[in-house]
Amino acid sequence: MKRWFTGFMMSWGMFLAIPCPCRIWDEKARPHMVACLPLTGGVVGLVWAAMTWLLQRLGCPAPLRAVLLAAAPWLVTGFLHLDGYMDVCDALLSRRDLATRQKILKDSHCGAFAVICMVLLAAGQCALFAGAPWLRLLPLGALPVASRACASVAVQRLHPMGTSQYAAMQRGTGLQLVFPLVCLLAACVVPPVLCGAAGLAPLAAAAGYCLAVWRGFRQLDGMSGDISGFSLTVGELAGAAVLCLVR
């Protein structure tokens, strides 16, 4: 249990902008850190749902509420995954050969494709929340759990790019792989049972993640943190679309 607690605190400290309550690090707990990604998603989902509840209770104007809800998961993670989203958009949309795409992925400069895709993402996510006067909190809170459970499995099972931080990481086995799968199952099954059609949002987020990671993995010949961030962002947009549009 100590290794799992350490892994969760490591995951919190690395993937969330919220100050970590217990800053510890153990290199041997890296596989547990990845396995605990769904728990990190639970923190994101809790903040997202709490903000939604508060804004709905206060009767916040729709445009302001839309902007705050669209930005909430980005703010909680310190825009970490948006960085990967923009890098991958630049690489994929360049339509160059594999070596050049991988080089663009690692380039610290922001290209035109990244800016265009970021504008479209922000506009789309704001528009979705602006058109939904009332949101179900359970599916919303489960969105980041489902997307990060998929991320945990993908990072542990997909072949990493040679330049990725995951290349030297020990692959998870046993409970380290089973735990995120159980979290994914719970996030995708419980909300539809309790909330009806709107509860399918976490399932949509998982499907969006899988499609995006498949695209990034094939086009860039391996898994990386940037590809995971790209897929998380796309998956959560897909989940938000279902949550806001399905009644």
N, C-alpha and C positions, 0 to 999 in steps of 0.2 A: 504493500500500500504506500510505503514511503516513496518508492520510485514513481508511482502514479501521481502522487501529490506533487512531487518535484516536476514531473512532466507537465502537469496542468499549470503550475506557476511559471514554468519556462514558456509554455504556449501563450499564456496571458501576457507576460512581459515582452514577447517578441511580436505578437500579432494584434495587440490592443494598445490604444493610446491612453486608456484609463490607467492611472498609477497602480502598479502591481502591489497587492497587500503583503507579499512575501517574496522578495527578490533573491532567488537562489538559482544556481546553475550546476548541472552535473552532466558532463558529456555522455556518460553512459545512459542517461535518460532521454536522449534524443528521439529514439523510436516511440517512447511514451509521450513525448511532446507532440509528435505528429498524431498519435492515436487520440490525444485529448483535444484535437481541433473541434469536434462537435461541442465540447463543453465551452470552449471559447466562443463558438457560435451561439451558445445559450446565453452568454453574457451580452453579446450584441443584440440578440433577439429580445432579451429582457429590457434593455435600454430602449430599443426601438418601440416595443409595445407600450412601455411606460410613457414615453414621449407622446405616442399616439393617443393614449387614454387622456393624458393631461390636456393636449391641444383640443381634443374633441369636447372635453368637459368645459373648457374655457370658452368655447365657441370662437376659436381663432379664425380670422379671415382665411378663406380658401386658398388664395395665392401664397400667403405667408406659410400656412400649414403645409402646402404642397412642397415648397422649397425646403422647409425644415425636415419633413419626413423623407424626402428624396436624399438629403445630405446626411441624415442621421447615421446610417451604417458606415458611410465614408469617414465621418468625423470620429466615430468610436474606434475605428481602426487606423486613424492617423493618415488616411488616404493611401495606405500601403498597397492595397490591391488595385487601386486606380492606376498606380505607377505601372504595374504589370499589364493592366488592360491597355494602356496607351502604348507601351513598348511593343506588345504583341500586335496591336493594330497597325503600327508602323511597319513591322516586319512582314506581316501577311499581305497587306495591301500594296507593298512594294512590287510584288509579283516578280521578284528576282530569283536567281538560282539559290540553292540551299545555303551555300557558304555565305552569300551576301545577306540572306535573311537572318541567319544566325548572328552575323556581324551587326546588323541593324538592331537586333534584339538587345544586344549588349551596349549599344551606343547610348551615352548619357544625354545626348541632345534630343530635343522634342521636335519631331517632324510634322509636316502638314497633315498627314493621315491621322496621327494621334490627336491633334487638335480638333479636326473635323469629327472624329468618332466620339471624343469627349463631349463636344457640344451636343451632338445627337443623343448621347446617353443621358446627359443632364436634362435636356429638353423633354425627352421621352419619359423619364422617370418623374419629372415634375408634372407633366401633363396627366400621367396616370393617377397620381395622388390628388391632383386638382379636381379630377372628375369623379372622385369617390367620396361622398359626404360622410360616410361612416364605414369603418373598417373593423373586421373581426380580429381580435387581438391574438388569439391562439395561433391561427395560421401565420400571422405576421411574425410572431415570436419564433415560430418553428422554421421559418425560411432560412435564417443563417445556420441553424443546426443541420438542416438537410444539405445545404451547399457545402458546408465544411466537413460533413461526414463523407461526402463524395470526394472532397479534396484529400482527406486522410487516406482513403482507399487508393486513390490515383497515385499519390506520392509514394505509397508503400509498394504498389504493384507494377507501375509503369516504369519502363527503362528510362533513367535520367539522361539528360544531355551531359556531355563530357564536362562542360563548363559550369554545370549547375551545382549549387551547394548540396544538393541531395546525392551527388555522385559518390561521395565518400561515406554517406550515412548508412548505417546498418539497416537492412530491411526489417520491418515489423513482422512478427509471427504470432500465432496463437491468439491470445486475448487482445493483443495490440491491433490485430486486424478484425477480430470479431466485434469488439466494442463499437467502433464506428459504424459497422453494418447494423448492429442492434439499434443504435441511435438513429440511423437513416430510416430503418423500418418504423420505429416509433414516430418519427417526425412526419412520415408520409401516410401513416395509417390512422393515428389518433385524431388529427384535425378534421379529416373528412367525416369520421364517425360522429364527432361532436358538433361540427359546424356546417355540414352539408357541402355543397359544391364549392364554396369559397375555401374550404379546407383542402382543396386540391393544390393550392398554391405551393406548398413545400415540395410536392411531387413534381410540379412544373419547374421549380428551381433545380431539383436534382436532374431532371431531363435536360434542362438548359445547360447545366454544368457539364454533363456527359457529352452533349453534342459539341460544346465549345472546346472541351479538352481533347476530344477526338480530332477536331480540326487543327488545333494547335500542335498536338503531338505528331500528327502526320506531316504537317507542313514544316515543322522545325526539327523533326527527327529526334524526339526525346522530350522528357518531362522536365519542367523547371519551375521555380517559384513564380516567375513572370506568367507562365502559362496557367498556373493555378490561380493567380490573381485575376487574370483575364477571364477565366472560366467562372470564378466566383461572381464576378461582376455581371457577366452575361446571365448566369443562372438566377441571380437575385432579381434582375430585371424581368426575366420570364415569370418568376414567381409573383412579383408585384403586379404584372399584367393580369394574371389570373385572379389574384386577390381583388384587384380594383374593378375588373370588367365582368367577372362572373357573379351572379346574384342567385 
